[in-house]
Amino acid sequence: MEYANHLNEYAPAWSEAQVAEEVARIREAAKRNHNAEVYKMCYSAIDITTLSCNDSVTSVTEFARKTAEFYQKFPHIPNVASICIYPAFVETVGLAVDGTPMKITSVGGGFPAAQTFLEVKALEVAMAIENGADEVDIVLNVGRMLTGEYDEAANEVEVIRSEMDADVVLKVIIESGALKTPDLIRKASLLSMFAGADFVKTSTGKIDVAATPEAAVVMCQAIRDYYQKTGRKVGFKAAGGVRTAEDAALYYTIVEEILGPEWLNTDMFRIGASSAANNLLSAIEGREIKYY
């Protein structure tokens, strides 16, 4: 399908200077959200993540059980939204969290570089879903975006989306740190949504530049504009480099300011993190907590 022509239906991206000015404004506004209630919401929006070459059935099982036990140990704090792992561990997590409301997120499609055959990407996603994944995070083809092959990049997302049941959530990682400019970040976000993304996500966390407030502003503006034109709500996920409670509150405030309160729930807002979980818990409880 041709997607690139639809980009002309949308206003161009803001300049870097305009984006920087908006980030400065929102940073100031975010101070109002440095409080326990916002931190609780941010914690509940986390896709708690282990994506390491050291992962094993043993380590992932322990990680998942610890996440599942959170319901009993901290009943006054809503648990994280999901556990995010490599596709080979979807079934492992499913066994460990059975009987809990925990969702399972699998990365897929040749994560993190997405540099493999489209057929392999689609098959990997299909296998993750067959093994029990509720949500799948894939990477938009960054190479195609950088060379202007916008239809080809979007069509890969469309093919992968076609392998998924409608109730499976598809998050498309645009790898904003590699795209760099507001123009490419906006185009990648819109193309992902055209092709069926349920979320657009900043980063894999596997390159030097991960989530930035600047990229988040551009992405949330694209989500807002797409919603105003189509009526379809798409979620936003910040991932990579979100470490402190204040970092989380900043992304919460970006969503609040640009998209509004309707997006401040776990169906529309996620944070991909590992270290941020302990820091948010510590901020909520007012004491140092190292749960993970």
Rosetta blueprint (number, residue, H / E / L):
1 M L
2 E L
3 Y L
4 A H
5 N H
6 H H
7 L H
8 N H
9 E H
10 Y L
11 A L
12 P L
13 A L
14 W L
15 S L
16 E H
17 A H
18 Q H
19 V H
20 A H
21 E H
22 E H
23 V H
24 A H
25 R H
26 I H
27 R H
28 E H
29 A H
30 A H
31 K H
32 R H
33 N H
34 H L
35 N L
36 A H
37 E H
38 V H
39 Y H
40 K H
41 M H
42 C H
43 Y H
44 S H
45 A L
46 I E
47 D E
48 I E
49 T E
50 T L
51 L L
52 S L
53 C L
54 N L
55 D L
56 S L
57 V H
58 T H
59 S H
60 V H
61 T H
62 E H
63 F H
64 A H
65 R H
66 K H
67 T H
68 A H
69 E H
70 F H
71 Y H
72 Q H
73 K H
74 F L
75 P L
76 H L
77 I L
78 P L
79 N L
80 V L
81 A L
82 S E
83 I E
84 C E
85 I E
86 Y L
87 P H
88 A H
89 F H
90 V H
91 E H
92 T H
93 V H
94 G H
95 L H
96 A H
97 V L
98 D L
99 G L
100 T L
101 P L
102 M L
103 K E
104 I E
105 T E
106 S E
107 V E
108 G L
109 G L
110 G L
111 F L
112 P L
113 A L
114 A L
115 Q L
116 T L
117 F L
118 L H
119 E H
120 V H
121 K H
122 A H
123 L H
124 E H
125 V H
126 A H
127 M H
128 A H
129 I H
130 E H
131 N L
132 G L
133 A L
134 D L
135 E E
136 V E
137 D E
138 I E
139 V E
140 L L
141 N L
142 V H
143 G H
144 R H
145 M H
146 L H
147 T L
148 G L
149 E L
150 Y H
151 D H
152 E H
153 A H
154 A H
155 N H
156 E H
157 V H
158 E H
159 V H
160 I H
161 R H
162 S H
163 E L
164 M L
165 D L
166 A L
167 D L
168 V L
169 V E
170 L E
171 K E
172 V E
173 I E
174 I L
175 E L
176 S H
177 G H
178 A H
179 L H
180 K L
181 T L
182 P H
183 D H
184 L H
185 I H
186 R H
187 K H
188 A H
189 S H
190 L H
191 L H
192 S H
193 M H
194 F H
195 A L
196 G L
197 A L
198 D L
199 F E
200 V E
201 K E
202 T L
203 S L
204 T L
205 G L
206 K L
207 I L
208 D L
209 V L
210 A L
211 A L
212 T L
213 P H
214 E H
215 A H
216 A H
217 V H
218 V H
219 M H
220 C H
221 Q H
222 A H
223 I H
224 R H
225 D H
226 Y H
227 Y H
228 Q H
229 K H
230 T H
231 G L
232 R L
233 K L
234 V L
235 G E
236 F E
237 K E
238 A E
239 A E
240 G L
241 G L
242 V L
243 R L
244 T L
245 A H
246 E H
247 D H
248 A H
249 A H
250 L H
251 Y H
252 Y H
253 T H
254 I H
255 V H
256 E H
257 E H
258 I H
259 L L
260 G L
261 P H
262 E H
263 W H
264 L L
265 N L
266 T L
267 D L
268 M L
269 F E
270 R E
271 I E
272 G E
273 A E
274 S L
275 S H
276 A H
277 A H
278 N H
279 N H
280 L H
281 L H
282 S H
283 A H
284 I H
285 E H
286 G L
287 R L
288 E L
289 I L
290 K L
291 Y L
292 Y L
